[in-house]
Amino acid sequence: MGKFLLMAVDYELLIRPNRSWLRIEWRDIFAYRDLLWQLVRRDFTSRFKQTVLGPLWFVINPLVTTVIFAVIFGRVMGSAPDGVPALLFFNAGLLAWNYFSSLLASTGATLHGNVGLFSKVYFPRLIVPIAQVFSNCIGLVVQFFTFGILVVFVWATDPAFANVQLGWRLLWLPWLLVHLAILALGSGLLLSAITAKYRDLQNIVAFIINSLMFITPVMWPLSALQTKFPNHYEYFMVLNPLVSIVEAFRLALIGVGSFSLGYYAVSVLVSVFCLLAGLMLFQRAARTFVDQA
């Protein structure tokens, strides 16, 4: 038998804690990309496990909400703009709002909702909220098909659709989706870091989301606010970054909306700030959250 010579190599392994709040393990995230797609599948399938209609709820929920808004706000309160079919007006706003609210709610529960997973195995914690970005996109794609069906239905039944002009603004949609994801992800990471330390604040997350819907032009047109408060609506657009995004969504989809490049630029800056602040606080909270849970 041959003889093997084992040579000992002296080396030193030094493990240092990550002290940078904004240091993101991009290499680790790429290395765990298989886990990312597994989480995307888990989030999507678990949402409709043991349900009767399954993914059809992606279609039923926005359709029912659109019809309710069209009847109550469109016909009773007359809040839909003249010349725009109410079904398309409200559904276009709901497309943007549903993606933002669902992503905000899911990412806001990242830490305290996955403590069992985090305490058992190591992987970059940011993979979980990033997976939520993609899993919620699946529902949004289904809702876009629903919007297309509504367009065909309104075109066949409502002559007012002739006033709606579609065109090159549809090219805005990919960027608007990225903008929505940045704002929702940043806000969700902020909520996740805060609720991880102060557990009782989890109860106000739903209240925050519901309040945002009422102060965002989803159920009402921004033009109504401009008419009633011509000297003060600018502050509203600056303070709520969702306003410019929802109006840009409507302008891209149905050709109607109050859009200002200046106010939209402010919305982009606020969204980027939320993302940076959310990453900073989330990275800090994720280090010690399992030990404190």
BELDASUL-V822514 format. One record per residue. N is the residue number from 0. RES is the residue in one letter. PSI is psi as a letter, one per 40 degrees, with the letter a starting at -180 (none if undefined). D_LAST is the distance of its C-alpha to the last C-alpha in Angstrom with 1 decimal. Layout:
# BELDASUL-V822514
n->N res->RES psi->PSI d_last->D_LAST
n->N res->RES psi->PSI d_last->D_LAST
This chain:
# BELDASUL-V822514
n->0 res->M psi->i d_last->56.2
n->1 res->G psi->i d_last->55.1
n->2 res->K psi->h d_last->53.3
n->3 res->F psi->h d_last->50.0
n->4 res->L psi->h d_last->49.2
n->5 res->L psi->h d_last->45.6
n->6 res->M psi->h d_last->45.0
n->7 res->A psi->h d_last->41.9
n->8 res->V psi->h d_last->40.7
n->9 res->D psi->h d_last->39.1
n->10 res->Y psi->i d_last->36.1
n->11 res->E psi->h d_last->33.1
n->12 res->L psi->h d_last->29.6
n->13 res->L psi->h d_last->27.7
n->14 res->I psi->h d_last->24.1
n->15 res->R psi->i d_last->23.1
n->16 res->P psi->i d_last->19.8
n->17 res->N psi->h d_last->20.2
n->18 res->R psi->e d_last->20.7
n->19 res->S psi->h d_last->22.2
n->20 res->W psi->d d_last->20.4
n->21 res->L psi->e d_last->22.9
n->22 res->R psi->h d_last->23.3
n->23 res->I psi->h d_last->22.8
n->24 res->E psi->g d_last->23.2
n->25 res->W psi->d d_last->26.1
n->26 res->R psi->d d_last->27.4
n->27 res->D psi->d d_last->24.2
n->28 res->I psi->d d_last->24.0
n->29 res->F psi->d d_last->27.6
n->30 res->A psi->d d_last->27.2
n->31 res->Y psi->f d_last->24.5
n->32 res->R psi->d d_last->26.7
n->33 res->D psi->d d_last->27.2
n->34 res->L psi->d d_last->23.5
n->35 res->L psi->d d_last->23.8
n->36 res->W psi->d d_last->26.6
n->37 res->Q psi->d d_last->25.0
n->38 res->L psi->d d_last->22.1
n->39 res->V psi->d d_last->24.8
n->40 res->R psi->d d_last->26.6
n->41 res->R psi->d d_last->23.5
n->42 res->D psi->d d_last->22.7
n->43 res->F psi->d d_last->26.4
n->44 res->T psi->d d_last->27.1
n->45 res->S psi->d d_last->24.1
n->46 res->R psi->d d_last->25.0
n->47 res->F psi->e d_last->28.4
n->48 res->K psi->h d_last->27.8
n->49 res->Q psi->f d_last->29.9
n->50 res->T psi->i d_last->31.6
n->51 res->V psi->d d_last->35.4
n->52 res->L psi->e d_last->36.1
n->53 res->G psi->b d_last->33.3
n->54 res->P psi->e d_last->33.6
n->55 res->L psi->e d_last->36.5
n->56 res->W psi->d d_last->34.0
n->57 res->F psi->d d_last->33.8
n->58 res->V psi->d d_last->37.5
n->59 res->I psi->d d_last->37.6
n->60 res->N psi->d d_last->35.0
n->61 res->P psi->d d_last->36.5
n->62 res->L psi->d d_last->40.0
n->63 res->V psi->d d_last->39.6
n->64 res->T psi->d d_last->37.9
n->65 res->T psi->d d_last->40.8
n->66 res->V psi->d d_last->43.4
n->67 res->I psi->d d_last->41.9
n->68 res->F psi->d d_last->41.8
n->69 res->A psi->d d_last->45.3
n->70 res->V psi->d d_last->46.7
n->71 res->I psi->d d_last->45.0
n->72 res->F psi->d d_last->44.9
n->73 res->G psi->d d_last->47.6
n->74 res->R psi->d d_last->50.3
n->75 res->V psi->d d_last->49.6
n->76 res->M psi->e d_last->48.3
n->77 res->G psi->f d_last->50.0
n->78 res->S psi->e d_last->47.2
n->79 res->A psi->i d_last->47.8
n->80 res->P psi->i d_last->50.2
n->81 res->D psi->i d_last->53.8
n->82 res->G psi->e d_last->54.8
n->83 res->V psi->h d_last->51.3
n->84 res->P psi->h d_last->50.5
n->85 res->A psi->d d_last->47.7
n->86 res->L psi->d d_last->46.1
n->87 res->L psi->d d_last->45.8
n->88 res->F psi->d d_last->44.8
n->89 res->F psi->d d_last->41.8
n->90 res->N psi->d d_last->40.7
n->91 res->A psi->d d_last->40.8
n->92 res->G psi->d d_last->38.5
n->93 res->L psi->d d_last->36.1
n->94 res->L psi->d d_last->35.9
n->95 res->A psi->d d_last->34.3
n->96 res->W psi->d d_last->32.2
n->97 res->N psi->d d_last->30.8
n->98 res->Y psi->d d_last->29.6
n->99 res->F psi->d d_last->28.0
n->100 res->S psi->d d_last->26.3
n->101 res->S psi->d d_last->25.0
n->102 res->L psi->d d_last->23.7
n->103 res->L psi->d d_last->22.1
n->104 res->A psi->d d_last->20.3
n->105 res->S psi->d d_last->19.1
n->106 res->T psi->d d_last->17.9
n->107 res->G psi->e d_last->16.3
n->108 res->A psi->f d_last->13.8
n->109 res->T psi->d d_last->13.2
n->110 res->L psi->d d_last->9.6
n->111 res->H psi->e d_last->8.0
n->112 res->G psi->e d_last->11.0
n->113 res->N psi->f d_last->10.8
n->114 res->V psi->d d_last->7.3
n->115 res->G psi->d d_last->9.6
n->116 res->L psi->d d_last->12.1
n->117 res->F psi->d d_last->10.5
n->118 res->S psi->e d_last->9.3
n->119 res->K psi->d d_last->12.9
n->120 res->V psi->i d_last->15.2
n->121 res->Y psi->h d_last->16.0
n->122 res->F psi->i d_last->17.6
n->123 res->P psi->h d_last->18.0
n->124 res->R psi->d d_last->15.2
n->125 res->L psi->e d_last->18.1
n->126 res->I psi->d d_last->19.7
n->127 res->V psi->d d_last->17.7
n->128 res->P psi->d d_last->18.9
n->129 res->I psi->d d_last->22.3
n->130 res->A psi->d d_last->22.7
n->131 res->Q psi->d d_last->22.3
n->132 res->V psi->d d_last->25.2
n->133 res->F psi->d d_last->27.4
n->134 res->S psi->d d_last->26.5
n->135 res->N psi->d d_last->27.3
n->136 res->C psi->d d_last->30.5
n->137 res->I psi->d d_last->31.8
n->138 res->G psi->d d_last->31.8
n->139 res->L psi->d d_last->33.5
n->140 res->V psi->d d_last->36.2
n->141 res->V psi->d d_last->37.0
n->142 res->Q psi->d d_last->37.3
n->143 res->F psi->d d_last->39.6
n->144 res->F psi->d d_last->41.9
n->145 res->T psi->d d_last->41.8
n->146 res->F psi->d d_last->42.9
n->147 res->G psi->d d_last->45.7
n->148 res->I psi->d d_last->46.9
n->149 res->L psi->d d_last->46.9
n->150 res->V psi->d d_last->49.0
n->151 res->V psi->d d_last->51.5
n->152 res->F psi->d d_last->51.6
n->153 res->V psi->d d_last->52.1
n->154 res->W psi->d d_last->54.7
n->155 res->A psi->d d_last->56.7
n->156 res->T psi->e d_last->56.5
n->157 res->D psi->h d_last->56.1
n->158 res->P psi->e d_last->58.8
n->159 res->A psi->e d_last->56.6
n->160 res->F psi->e d_last->54.7
n->161 res->A psi->d d_last->57.7
n->162 res->N psi->e d_last->56.6
n->163 res->V psi->h d_last->53.3
n->164 res->Q psi->h d_last->53.6
n->165 res->L psi->i d_last->51.4
n->166 res->G psi->b d_last->51.8
n->167 res->W psi->e d_last->50.4
n->168 res->R psi->e d_last->47.4
n->169 res->L psi->d d_last->45.7
n->170 res->L psi->e d_last->45.1
n->171 res->W psi->d d_last->42.5
n->172 res->L psi->d d_last->40.1
n->173 res->P psi->d d_last->38.4
n->174 res->W psi->d d_last->37.7
n->175 res->L psi->d d_last->36.6
n->176 res->L psi->d d_last->34.0
n->177 res->V psi->d d_last->32.7
n->178 res->H psi->d d_last->32.7
n->179 res->L psi->d d_last->30.8
n->180 res->A psi->d d_last->28.2
n->181 res->I psi->d d_last->27.8
n->182 res->L psi->d d_last->27.4
n->183 res->A psi->d d_last->25.0
n->184 res->L psi->d d_last->22.8
n->185 res->G psi->d d_last->22.7
n->186 res->S psi->d d_last->22.0
n->187 res->G psi->d d_last->19.3
n->188 res->L psi->d d_last->17.5
n->189 res->L psi->d d_last->17.9
n->190 res->L psi->d d_last->16.4
n->191 res->S psi->d d_last->13.4
n->192 res->A psi->d d_last->12.8
n->193 res->I psi->d d_last->13.6
n->194 res->T psi->d d_last->11.6
n->195 res->A psi->d d_last->8.4
n->196 res->K psi->d d_last->9.1
n->197 res->Y psi->g d_last->11.2
n->198 res->R psi->d d_last->10.1
n->199 res->D psi->e d_last->13.6
n->200 res->L psi->e d_last->15.2
n->201 res->Q psi->d d_last->14.5
n->202 res->N psi->e d_last->17.5
n->203 res->I psi->e d_last->19.9
n->204 res->V psi->d d_last->19.4
n->205 res->A psi->d d_last->22.1
n->206 res->F psi->d d_last->24.2
n->207 res->I psi->d d_last->24.2
n->208 res->I psi->d d_last->25.3
n->209 res->N psi->d d_last->28.0
n->210 res->S psi->d d_last->29.3
n->211 res->L psi->d d_last->29.6
n->212 res->M psi->d d_last->31.8
n->213 res->F psi->d d_last->34.2
n->214 res->I psi->e d_last->34.7
n->215 res->T psi->h d_last->35.2
n->216 res->P psi->g d_last->38.6
n->217 res->V psi->d d_last->37.7
n->218 res->M psi->e d_last->39.6
n->219 res->W psi->i d_last->42.2
n->220 res->P psi->i d_last->44.1
n->221 res->L psi->d d_last->43.7
n->222 res->S psi->d d_last->47.5
n->223 res->A psi->d d_last->47.3
n->224 res->L psi->d d_last->45.2
n->225 res->Q psi->d d_last->47.6
n->226 res->T psi->d d_last->50.5
n->227 res->K psi->d d_last->49.2
n->228 res->F psi->g d_last->47.6
n->229 res->P psi->d d_last->49.6
n->230 res->N psi->e d_last->48.8
n->231 res->H psi->e d_last->45.1
n->232 res->Y psi->d d_last->43.6
n->233 res->E psi->d d_last->43.1
n->234 res->Y psi->d d_last->40.3
n->235 res->F psi->d d_last->38.6
n->236 res->M psi->d d_last->38.8
n->237 res->V psi->d d_last->37.5
n->238 res->L psi->d d_last->34.5
n->239 res->N psi->h d_last->33.4
n->240 res->P psi->e d_last->33.3
n->241 res->L psi->d d_last->33.2
n->242 res->V psi->d d_last->36.8
n->243 res->S psi->d d_last->38.5
n->244 res->I psi->d d_last->36.7
n->245 res->V psi->d d_last->37.5
n->246 res->E psi->d d_last->41.1
n->247 res->A psi->d d_last->41.4
n->248 res->F psi->d d_last->40.3
n->249 res->R psi->d d_last->43.0
n->250 res->L psi->d d_last->45.5
n->251 res->A psi->d d_last->44.8
n->252 res->L psi->d d_last->44.9
n->253 res->I psi->e d_last->47.6
n->254 res->G psi->e d_last->49.3
n->255 res->V psi->h d_last->48.4
n->256 res->G psi->i d_last->46.0
n->257 res->S psi->h d_last->46.0
n->258 res->F psi->h d_last->45.0
n->259 res->S psi->h d_last->45.3
n->260 res->L psi->d d_last->44.6
n->261 res->G psi->d d_last->43.8
n->262 res->Y psi->d d_last->41.1
n->263 res->Y psi->d d_last->39.7
n->264 res->A psi->d d_last->39.5
n->265 res->V psi->d d_last->37.4
n->266 res->S psi->d d_last->35.1
n->267 res->V psi->d d_last->34.7
n->268 res->L psi->d d_last->33.9
n->269 res->V psi->d d_last->31.3
n->270 res->S psi->d d_last->29.7
n->271 res->V psi->d d_last->29.7
n->272 res->F psi->d d_last->28.2
n->273 res->C psi->d d_last->25.4
n->274 res->L psi->d d_last->24.7
n->275 res->L psi->d d_last->24.8
n->276 res->A psi->d d_last->22.7
n->277 res->G psi->d d_last->20.1
n->278 res->L psi->d d_last->20.2
n->279 res->M psi->d d_last->19.9
n->280 res->L psi->d d_last->16.9
n->281 res->F psi->d d_last->15.1
n->282 res->Q psi->d d_last->15.9
n->283 res->R psi->d d_last->14.7
n->284 res->A psi->d d_last->11.2
n->285 res->A psi->d d_last->10.9
n->286 res->R psi->d d_last->11.6
n->287 res->T psi->e d_last->8.7
n->288 res->F psi->d d_last->6.0
n->289 res->V psi->d d_last->5.1
n->290 res->D psi->d d_last->5.7
n->291 res->Q psi->e d_last->3.8
n->292 res->A psi->none d_last->0.0
